[in-house]
Amino acid sequence: MDVDKLNEDFAKIAELVTKLDSMDYSDEQYDDVEEELHDLEDQLMEDFGDELEDAIAEAYDNLCPDNDVLLPTAYIAKHYVRKQKDNQGRPGYDIEYREGIPIESDKFPDQEVYIALVPGPTRLVVTVGNAAKQTIWMAK
């Protein structure tokens, strides 16, 4: 897997997600940005869908084997928080709690658990309630 290309492509998606999040539906550019986002998501799936799906399936095996694995694009958050750029000038991102897909996990009974794909670098992040956040997989 070309991790640099994955990180770069996913960062573009995160930027468009962030842009859409700040736009109103009535904005005349909204539909164009949304279409561009869907095109980039489709390309991400074509280029890296199998690898991302395998990573998600493995995470599910460990966390929530009774839950159904969805397409990787379902795990793209609705909002990303921009972080400082790394020493090579690449943007970093994080998520708030309750971003991504909710899961039911025996490891965290009676708690809200979410799993999301996060770029910069590309990784799967699990949030538990409002207090715990952990990276459970990183693209290598």
N, C-alpha and C positions, 0 to 999 in steps of 0.2 A: 504494500500500500504506500502510495506517495503521500506521506504525512504532511509535508509542506504544502502540497496542492490542496489536500483536504482542509488544513487549517486556513489557508487563504480563501478558498471557496466558501467555507462555513462563516468566516468573518464577514464576507460580503452579504451573506444571508442575514447575519446578526445586525448589520448596519441597516438593511432594508426593514427588518422587523422593528428596529428602534425608530426608524423614520415613520413607518406606518403607525406605530403606537402613538406618535406625537401628532399625527394628522387627523383631521375630522373627515368623516365619510363624505361630506359635501365638497371637500377639496377637489378641484378639477384634476389634480395629479394622482389622487388616491388610486384609481383603477389602474393607471399605468404602473405605479410602484408595486401594487399588488400582483399584477401580471408578471412583472420582472421578477418579483420574489418567487412566484410559482415556477417560473422558468428555471431559476437558479436551484430551487429545491428538486425539480425534475432532473437536472443535470447532476446534482449531488447524488441522487438515488442511482442514476445510471453509472456514475463513476465509483461510488463507494457504498452503495446500498447493501450489498451482500456482507461486507465487512462490518458495517454498523449494525446490521440485523443480528449477526453472529455475536457481537459484543453485548447487545441488549438481551439476547436470549440467554447468554451465560450469566448476566447479572440477574435475570429473572430466576434462573435455576437456583441461585444462591439466596435470593431475597424473597421471592414470591412465586414459587413454582406453579401455583394454581391460577395465576393470572395469565391472560393471553398477551403475547408479544404483538405489538402493533408495528406498522411501517415506521422506519426511523424518523421520517418527517413529522410524525405525530408527537415526537419527543422534543421538537424545537419549541423553545419557550415563546411566550407571547410578548415578553419584555426582557431585555438584557441590560445589565448595568456595565457601562464601559469602565475599564480599569486602566491603569497606567500601561504605556507601551513597554515591551521588553527591550533588552539591550540591542536588539536588531530592528527596532522600530515597528514591530508587529503589535497590533492592538490586543488587549486582554479583555475578557468579559467574565461576568459572574451573573448569578440569578438571585432573586429574592426567594423567600419561602413560598410554597404553594405554586411554584411554576412547574410546568411539565404535566406528566400524566400521574393521576393518583393510583396508588397500588395498595393492596392489602397484604401485609407481611406478618407472619407469625413471629418474626424477630422483633417487631415493634407493635405489639398488640395495643389496641385502643388508642392509637396515635395516627395523626395525619401524615402519610408518607407519600412523597412525590419523587418521580425520577425524570430527569431532563437531560438533553444533549446541550452542552455548552461549548462554544468555541474559545480559542485563544489560550491554551491549546485545546484541541477537541477532546472532550471527555464526557463521561456520564456522571451526573451529580445526583445524589439522593438527599432530600431534605426531610427531616423528621420534626413535625411540629414547627415551633418558631425558634428552636434552640440548637438544632444539630444539622450540619451540612457536611457531606463527605463525598469525595471523588471515589468512585468505585471502579472506574476504568478510564484509561487514557490511551489515545491512539499512539502507536509506536511504529 
